[in-house]
Amino acid sequence: MRNSTGKYRTELRELMDLLRCRTDKTALQELIEKDECFEVLDEETYETASVLLNAPSIWRKRKRYMDKGGNYNMCTAMRDWAEEIREEQGKIIEFKDKQLEQKNAEIRQLKEELRKLKKEKCNGIKEV
C-alpha cells in the first residue's frame, strides 16, 4: 500500500495515503488501523486529514483525540467517526421505517374504506 507514497518522509505521506483511499472505506479503515503514524499526527496534519475526508466532526472534536504531547490520534477519531455514521444511519432507517409504517396504516385504512364502499354498493344493488 505504501509503494506510491513511501518516498515521502513527512506527514505528506499520510495525507497522500488518505487522499488515495478516501473513496474506499475498507482501504481507508485498513490504512488507518495498520499504520501507526496515524496515531500521532500534529494539529495541521490532523486538520488537513479531516478536510480531505470531509469529516468536520473529527476536527470539531479534536480535543478528545489529543495526547499530552499535543498530537492527535486519527485511529481513534476514525473509529468514533465510523460509529457516529452508523448511529446516524440507524436513526435514518428508524425514521424511514416509521414513515413506511404510517403509510402502510393509511393504505390499510383506505382499503378498508374501499371494501365498505363496495359492500354498500353491492347491498344497494341487491335491494333494487
N, C-alpha and C positions, 0 to 999 in steps of 0.2 A: 504494500500500500504506500510505502514511503518512496518508492522508486522515483517518482517525478518531483517530489518536494524535498527529498533527503539532502539536497545540496545546500539548502538554507540553514543557517546556523543561529538565526534569531527567531523571535516569535512569529516572523513572517511565515515560517514553515507551518506552524499550527493553523494560521489564518488561511493559508493556501489549501491545506488539507480540508478545513471546514468548508471553504468555498467549493472545493471539488465534490464534497459529499453532501452538501446541504439539501439536495433534492432526493436523496436516497436515505430514508430514515434508518434502514438497517445498517448501511455502511457508516452513517454518521454515529449511530449508537456504538458500533464496534470500534470505530476510531477513537471516540472519547473514552470508552471503557478500557481500551488496551494501551493507550498512550498516556504514560504518567505525566507528560508535560502539561496535560490539561488540568492536572490537579493543582498546579502552581502557575497562574497567569497574573501578569501585572495588570493594573487597572485599565490602561489604554488597550491592551490586547483583549481583555475581557469585554470591554465596551464594544470594540470593533467586532468581536465574535458575536455578541448579542445582536448587533446590527446586521451582520452577514446572515444570521439565522432568522432574521425577522422575529426576534423574541424579546420584545421590550420588557416583558415581565422579569426576565433574567437580569436585566440591567437595573430595573427599579428595586429589585430585592437583593441587590448585590451584597449588602452588608451581612446578610445571612451566611454568605459563602466566603467571607474574608477571614483569613487566618491572622494570627498575631503579628506576622511579618508584613501584612498589608497586601498579600497576594490572594487571588481568588481561585476557588475550586470549581472549575467548569463541569467536572464529572457530576458532582452533587447537584449543581444548578440544573444540569440537563435532565437528571433523574426526576427532580422535583417538577421541572417544566413538563416533562412527559406525563407525569401523574396529574398535573393540572389539566392538561389537554384531555386525558382520559375522563377526568371528572366532568369537564365541560361537555364532552361528547355524551356522557351518561345523562347529564341534565337535559341536553337537547333531545336525546332519544326518549327520555321520560316525558318531556313536554309533547313531543310528536305522538307518543303513544296515547296520551290523554286527549289530544286533538282527535286522533283516529277513533278513540273510544266514544267521544262525543258525537262524531259524525255517524258512527255505526248506530248509536242510540237514536239519532234523528232519522236515519234510514228505517230502522225498525218501527219507529212511530209512524212514519209516512206509509210504510207497508201495511201496518195495522189499520190506519185510517182508510187506505185504499180498499182493503179487504172488507171493511164495514160498509163502505160506499157501494161496492159491488154487491154485497149481500142485500143491502137496502134496495138497490135497483132490481135485483132478481126477485125479491119479495114483492116489489111494486108491479112487476110484470105478471107474476102469478095471480095477483089479486084482480087484474083486469080481465 
